[in-house]
């Protein structure tokens, strides 16, 4: 008996939860929401990348091309994945190693 009651309660709850809420006026449905400061921030243009970011992107492109060529030639060490290759290549291109 209680199983049937709980099942009916769940069905009723899900049915009520899925019903759309009714608006009090038609005007409320047709007007667009006012712009908030949060949406104005998103509308602003993005800042251009810094020289460091541009250099990092170039290094990543070069390392990616090297990775593809080395992988196709079978010159990648066993078990090496892209993150390890990228780390070593990035250090090498920066001149750190």
C-alpha positions as CSV (number, residue, x, y, z in Angstrom):
1,X,0.0,0.0,0.0
2,X,2.7,2.4,0.9
3,X,4.6,1.7,-2.3
4,X,1.6,2.7,-4.4
5,X,1.2,5.8,-2.3
6,X,4.9,6.9,-2.8
7,X,4.8,6.0,-6.5
8,X,1.7,8.2,-6.9
9,X,3.3,11.0,-4.9
10,X,6.4,10.8,-7.1
11,X,4.4,10.9,-10.3
12,X,2.4,13.9,-9.1
13,X,5.5,15.7,-8.0
14,X,7.2,15.2,-11.4
15,X,4.1,16.2,-13.2
16,X,3.8,19.5,-11.3
17,X,7.5,20.2,-11.6
18,X,7.5,19.8,-15.4
19,X,4.6,22.2,-15.9
20,X,5.7,25.7,-17.1
21,X,5.1,28.6,-14.8
22,X,2.4,30.9,-15.9
23,X,3.2,34.6,-16.2
24,X,0.9,37.3,-14.8
25,X,0.8,39.3,-18.0
26,X,1.5,39.0,-21.7
27,X,3.8,42.0,-21.5
28,X,6.1,40.1,-19.1
29,X,6.5,37.4,-21.7
30,X,7.3,39.7,-24.7
31,X,9.8,42.1,-23.1
32,X,13.5,41.4,-23.2
33,X,15.4,41.3,-19.9
34,X,17.2,44.5,-19.1
35,X,21.0,44.5,-19.6
36,X,22.9,43.8,-16.5
37,X,26.4,44.9,-15.7
38,X,27.5,41.2,-16.0
39,X,26.3,41.0,-19.6
40,X,27.9,44.3,-20.5
41,X,31.3,42.9,-19.4
42,X,30.9,40.0,-21.8
43,X,30.0,42.3,-24.6
44,X,33.4,44.1,-24.3
45,X,36.1,43.2,-26.8
46,X,38.7,40.7,-25.6
47,X,42.2,42.0,-24.7
48,X,44.8,41.1,-27.3
49,X,47.2,38.3,-26.3
50,X,50.5,39.3,-24.6
51,X,53.8,38.8,-26.3
52,X,54.5,35.9,-23.9
53,X,51.2,34.2,-24.9
54,X,51.9,34.7,-28.6
55,X,55.4,33.1,-28.1
56,X,53.9,30.2,-26.2
57,X,51.4,29.5,-28.9
58,X,54.1,29.5,-31.5
59,X,56.2,27.1,-29.5
60,X,53.2,24.8,-29.1
61,X,52.6,24.9,-32.9
62,X,56.2,24.0,-33.6
63,X,56.3,21.2,-31.0
64,X,53.0,19.9,-32.3
65,X,54.4,19.7,-35.8
66,X,57.6,18.0,-34.4
67,X,55.4,15.5,-32.4
68,X,53.4,14.5,-35.5
69,X,56.4,14.0,-37.6
70,X,58.3,12.1,-34.9
71,X,55.3,9.9,-34.2
72,X,54.7,9.1,-37.8
73,X,58.4,8.2,-38.2
74,X,58.2,6.0,-35.0
75,X,60.9,8.1,-33.2
76,X,58.9,8.7,-30.1
77,X,60.1,6.8,-27.0
78,X,57.9,4.0,-25.8
79,X,55.2,5.3,-23.3
80,X,55.8,9.0,-24.1
81,X,52.6,11.0,-24.4
82,X,52.0,14.5,-25.7
83,X,52.2,16.3,-22.3
84,X,55.7,14.9,-21.6
85,X,56.8,15.7,-25.2
86,X,55.4,19.2,-25.0
87,X,57.2,19.8,-21.7
88,X,60.6,18.7,-23.0
89,X,60.1,20.5,-26.4
90,X,58.9,23.7,-24.7
91,X,62.0,23.8,-22.5
92,X,64.2,23.1,-25.4
93,X,62.7,25.9,-27.5
94,X,62.8,28.3,-24.6
95,X,66.5,27.6,-24.3
96,X,66.1,26.3,-20.8
97,X,67.5,22.8,-21.4
